[in-house]
Amino acid sequence: MLNQRNVIICRCEEVTLHTLQETVSTYQCSSRELKLRTRAGMGYCGGRTCRQLIDAIASEISSTVPGNTPPLGYQPPVRPVSFDLLGGTK
């Protein structure tokens, strides 16, 4: 049987549903503050996979309307680039 406390919402930072729920309940925070307190959405993918879940969890528990706060931003993943690709010659 699946234990909901251990369901991972942010795979990159390994933040669980229980951690997010506990943080929102304790601090009554917005999704942005939840992101800053738990690092959910700050991993390698930059929040592309978990951003909507974080917004939903924060608005459901704190009873805030999502339109009152700016949506969580996300960054494209960073990939290493060699100097040859930047215009260097061999």
Backbone torsions as a table, in degrees:
resi	resn	phi	psi	omega
1	MET	NA	138.7	-177.0
2	LEU	-79.2	127.9	176.8
3	ASN	-90.9	116.4	-175.7
4	GLN	-66.3	-21.8	178.7
5	ARG	-64.5	-27.9	-174.4
6	ASN	-100.8	6.1	178.6
7	VAL	-68.9	124.2	-178.8
8	ILE	-87.1	123.1	178.6
9	ILE	-90.3	-48.4	178.0
10	CYS	-103.1	105.9	-177.3
11	ARG	-69.3	-35.3	-176.7
12	CYS	-66.6	-41.8	-178.4
13	GLU	-102.6	0.2	179.2
14	GLU	54.6	49.2	178.2
15	VAL	-95.6	127.5	-176.3
16	THR	-89.8	163.4	176.6
17	LEU	-60.7	-41.9	-179.8
18	HIS	-60.7	-42.5	179.0
19	THR	-61.9	-42.9	179.3
20	LEU	-65.6	-45.5	-179.4
21	GLN	-63.4	-42.5	-180.0
22	GLU	-64.8	-39.9	-179.9
23	THR	-66.7	-43.5	179.4
24	VAL	-65.8	-41.2	179.7
25	SER	-64.9	-39.0	-177.9
26	THR	-72.1	-45.7	-171.9
27	TYR	-105.1	-5.8	-176.5
28	GLN	47.4	53.2	-172.1
29	CYS	-100.2	160.4	175.6
30	SER	-78.5	174.3	-180.0
31	SER	-65.1	-34.1	177.7
32	ARG	-66.0	-45.5	178.3
33	GLU	-66.3	-35.9	177.2
34	LEU	-62.0	-40.3	177.4
35	LYS	-62.7	-43.4	-178.8
36	LEU	-70.0	-34.6	-178.6
37	ARG	-76.4	-32.1	-173.4
38	THR	-112.3	-10.8	-175.0
39	ARG	69.5	10.1	176.0
40	ALA	-65.4	127.9	-179.1
41	GLY	89.5	6.5	-178.8
42	MET	-110.8	12.5	-176.9
43	GLY	-85.3	-158.1	-175.1
44	TYR	-58.9	-40.0	-177.3
45	CYS	-78.7	-10.8	177.3
46	GLY	71.2	21.8	177.6
47	GLY	91.3	6.6	-179.0
48	ARG	-67.4	-28.1	-177.0
49	THR	-97.4	-25.1	-173.2
50	CYS	-117.2	-4.2	-174.6
51	ARG	-56.9	-44.7	-178.0
52	GLN	-68.1	-36.4	177.4
53	LEU	-66.8	-40.5	178.8
54	ILE	-63.0	-43.3	177.0
55	ASP	-59.7	-45.6	-177.7
56	ALA	-65.0	-42.6	-179.7
57	ILE	-64.5	-45.3	-179.0
58	ALA	-63.9	-43.3	-177.6
59	SER	-72.9	-32.7	-179.8
60	GLU	-69.4	-44.4	-175.1
61	ILE	-79.3	-42.0	-176.8
62	SER	-87.7	-2.0	178.7
63	SER	56.7	37.9	176.4
64	THR	-101.0	151.2	177.1
65	VAL	-83.3	126.1	-176.7
66	PRO	-58.3	-23.3	-178.5
67	GLY	-72.5	-15.0	-177.6
68	ASN	-78.8	-19.5	-179.2
69	THR	-120.0	150.9	177.7
70	PRO	-65.2	143.7	179.8
71	PRO	-66.4	156.2	177.8
72	LEU	-65.6	134.2	175.8
73	GLY	-85.9	164.8	175.1
74	TYR	-143.0	153.0	-178.3
75	GLN	-111.6	144.0	174.0
76	PRO	-66.6	151.9	-179.9
77	PRO	-61.6	147.4	178.2
78	VAL	-89.8	131.8	178.4
79	ARG	-125.7	139.1	178.0
80	PRO	-65.7	141.3	179.4
81	VAL	-126.2	132.8	179.3
82	SER	-80.4	159.0	179.5
83	PHE	-65.3	-28.5	177.2
84	ASP	-60.7	-37.9	179.6
85	LEU	-72.2	-22.5	-179.3
86	LEU	-83.1	1.1	176.6
87	GLY	116.9	6.0	178.5
88	GLY	-74.9	160.5	176.6
89	THR	-108.8	155.8	-179.5
90	LYS	-92.3	NA	NA
